[in-house]
């Protein structure tokens, strides 16, 4: 693939059908043929997982779909990618989980939250690491 040198940088990896590009400090995507599919317009950008990509706009994080439509409006201080239908999100130093529509499904009450793997996720609550299930029940302490 040859991409015209119109970007300041292009990711060294091709992931989830996109090359991730940066121009004038803003991030976007091009497809395998070099067509700009998501115009560089975001202050920060993650990769696509489960067809959603975390982006920063106006200093807050939200999620876009593969066509660039904002699916979850930017309102989070930090995010991680979607795994098993849920994404860890942070507002004001508390973490919880949202679904792919932006609905909070596990309350933002944790000091830290990691992505789900195998139906469980590691979280930190009151200085203690525990595993929770997909509805927020504590499974076991670490």
N, C-alpha and C positions, 0 to 999 in steps of 0.2 A: 504494500500500500504506500502511496506517495501522498503526503499532505502538503499543500502549499504552505510556505513559511509565513503564515499570517498570525500564528499564535506565539506567545512568549515561551510556553512550554507545553509539551504533550506527554502524557503518562507513558512510562516505559512498559506498561502492561495493557493488554486488551481484556476487559472484564465485563461480563454480562452484556456483551454486544456493543460496547463503547470504548473509545479512547477518551480519556478525560483531559481536557485542555484548559489552559489559562491564557487570558489576554487582558492586559492592563489591570492585573490584580483580581480579575473576576473569572469564575469557573463555569464551564459548560461541557458539552459532549459532542463528539463526532462519531458517526457509525463506521463500519468496516470499509466503506467506500469513500470515506473522507467527507461525507455530507454533514454539515452542522445540524444536529438534531435538537440540541438544547443550546441556545445562544449563551455565551459567557455573560452571566448576569448575577451570579451568586458570590458572596464573599468567601464562602467555603463550600466544599462539596465532598460527600462520601461516595462510595460505589453503590450500585444497585444491588439490593438483596430483596428477594421476594417481590420483585418488580417495583420497589420503592427506593428512593435515594434521599438521604438526608442532605439538606442544604441550609446555608445560613443566609438570611436576608434581613437587613435592618438590625443586625446584631443578635438575632434570635434564630433558632433552628426549627425547621419544619420538614415536610417530605413531599417530593414530587413523584409523579408516575413517569413511565418511559416516554411519554409524549411531551413532558415538561409541564404538565398541569399540576398546580399546587393542590395536593390531596389533603395534607394536614398543614394548616397555617402556621407560620413561624411564631412560636410563643415560648419555646423551651430554651433554657440556658445551655444545656448539653443534651446530646442524644447518642444512642448507639443504633446499629442496624437492626432491622426486623429479622427475627428468627422464630420459627414455629408460630408465626402470626402475631407476635408481640415485639415491641421495641421498648427498651429502657429509655426513660426521659427524665430530665432534671429541671426543676423550677425551684429557685431559692434554696439550694443546697439539700433538697430532698428529692429522692428518686422513686419512681414507680414505673408502671407499664401502660402503654396504649395499644389499641388494636389498629388495623390499617385504615380506619376511618378517623382516627384521632381521639376516640373515646377512651377515657381512663378506665382500665379494667382491673388494675391492681393499684391501690392508692399510693400517692407520692408520700411515703413515710420512712423511706430507707435512707441511710447515709451514703449508700452506694448500691448499684444494681448492675448485674452483668446479663448478657444475652441468654436465652433459653437454649438448652441442648438436652435432648433426650427427655423432654418434659419437665426438666427442673432448671432453676437458675440460682446462682449464688448472689446473695445480698448481704449487706452489712447493716445491722440494726443495733443501736446503742453500743457500738464497739465490738459487737459479736458477729461473726460470719455464720450464716445459716443458708440452707437450701430451701427454696419454696417451690410449690407446684404452680400450675398455670392459673390457679384462682387465688394464689397468695397464701395458701396453708403452709406452715412450716413443716418441713419434712425431717431434717436433722441438723444438728449443730456441727460445726467443724472444730 
